[in-house]
């Protein structure tokens, strides 16, 4: 928590950013403990990627992209010990924060692939391949796979691999 000062960004490892992350920080609500995309998301599938059980719970996917207000008074209890020893549901659902302590980021910054659809929902600034990304053989045909493939190609070319 950066010595409980400033803001910190966390996101899951299955994101592809299409816009400048600096703009994301401008979405933070400095009066709240954390700012997230408040998805109204209930998965239809009983299992998720790699046949893992799909859990349905309040604030689903909110913790996949977070702008932490590290100095916020309620966040002071987020010690390394607490984070490593509490129930995962406590963390994923921000149970130490009341609803009015959680700020909101536009959903374009945590665009759930397969859930949001252009143009009805706008267009993504960061794609979250929550159902499995195109780097897996079984997910080569997910939405926005071509964008990830292009980024990967450019990365490999820049490294002369």
N, C-alpha and C positions, 0 to 999 in steps of 0.2 A: 504493500500500500504506500510505497514511496515515502516512508517516514510519516505517513498520514498528512501529506501536503500535496496540494495541486490536484490535477486530474490525471487519470490513467485509463487507457483503452485496453479492453480485452475483447477478443473475438475468437470463435471456434476456428479450427484449422481448415475448415472447408469453405472458406470465403474467397471470392474474387472481387477486388475493388475496381470499379470502373470510373471512379471520380476521386478527386484529391481528398485524402483523409483529413486534411486541415479543415475542410468545409464541415466535416462531421463534428469536429470539436466545437464549431460555432453553434451546433444544435443543442449542446449541453445546457441543462438548467442548473445554474450554479447555486440555486437555493435548495436543491434536492440531494439525496444521498447517492443516487445513481440515476442515469438517464438511459432508457432502453426503448426499443420498438415494442409497443404493447400489442403484440399480435392477438387477434381473436382467432385462435387456431386450435382446431380439434382434428387430429389426424383420422383419416378414414380407415387406414390400414391397421390390422391387429399386430403385424410385425413390421419392423423397419429393416434397414440395410443389414445384410449378412444374417437375416432371419432372427434378429434380436427382438425381444418383446417390446411393443410400443406402449409406453406409459402415457396416460392422459392425466394431467394435473393442472391446477390453476397456474396462470402465467407461463404457459408452455412456450418454449423458445425465447422467452424474454432474456434469459441469461446468456444467449449465444453471441450477443454483441452488447457490451456495456461500457459506458463512460462513467467511471467511478469518481465521485467527489471524495477524494481520500481523506480530507480533513473533516468531513461531516460527522457530527457527534455520534450518531448511531453506528457508524462504520468503525469506530474505535474498538469495538469488540471483535473485529475480524482479524484476530491474531493468527499466526501460522498454526498454533495449536488448535484453535477453534475451527479453522477451515479444514484441517486434516482430521478432525474428530467428530464433527457434527454429521447428522444424516444428510445425504446429498439433496434431498427434497427441501431441507432448510435453506440451503444455498440457492438452488435453482428457483425457488419461489420467493426469495428475499424476505424470509419470515421475520427478520429483525427490523424490517421497514414497513410502516403503514403505507397505504395506497397514496396518500398525499405527500409522501417522502420520495416518490419515484417519478422522475421526469420522463417526458416522452420525446422520442426521436422519430422523424418520419419513416414510414415503412420502406421507403426506397433504399434506405441504408442497410436493411436486413431483409432483402427480397428473397422470400422462401421459394426456391425453384419448385415449380409444380403446384404452388398454392396461389401466388399472385400472377396476374396475366396482363400483358400489355394489350392495348392501350388503356383498358378499363381501370387498371390500378396505377397508372402512370408508367414510369420506366425505372429500371434499377440503377442505383448508384453503387451497390455492393450486392453480389449474388451469393446466397447461402445455399450450397448444394447439400441440404440437410437429408435428402433421400439417397445420397451417394453421388460422388463426383465423377466426371468423365475420365479420371485417372484410373478408375476401376473398369475392368473389362465388361462387367455386367451393367455399367452405367454410361456407356459410350454415347447413347442416344438421348440423354437428358436434355432439357431445355438449356440453352446457352453453352452447350458443350463446345461449340465451335469457338467461342470467345476464350474459354480456358485453353483449348488446344493451340490457339494463336499465341497466347501469352507464354505457354510452355515452349513453343517453337522459337519465339523470339529470345527467351531466356537461354535456351540451349545454343542458339546461334551466337549470342553475345559472349558465351563462355567458350566458343569454338569447340563444342563437344561433338 
